[in-house]
Amino acid sequence: ESLDPLQTFAVAAVLGLPRRRVEGALQATMSLLSQCLGTGEDVALVLRDIGVLLVERHKVQMRFYHNFLEAVSGKENLEKGVFKIQELLDMVAPQGVPVAALTSFGSIIIFPEFKREMVQAPLPR
């Protein structure tokens, strides 16, 4: 099965940015992510205004920001569904909380800025 390529022209038009800049940001971010995953490093990919993709110890989890879920599902549906089921509650990340609080250690990649930050493992007690 083939996948449709990302329509960078349409994305650039919506964002009001040059297409080459959008393509460059995507390529740089995917390169950083690939490098981290290729070395077995834990990584958190921050998708601004959407949430955080966490890859820790070969486990992948997406944590969505409350505002994003509310915009997608509506406030009423969000309150009926997500806040009553513990497994779904675990998928909500508070917006504004430092990403380092969501992950134990590894790299944090912030998209679309494609910045990389390191979070150190806590010292043993």
Helices and strands as residue ranges (DSSP letters): H 8-15, H 19-38, E 43-47, E 51-56, E 59-65, H 66-73, H 75-81, G 82-84, H 86-89, E 92-93, G 99-101, E 106-111, E 115-119
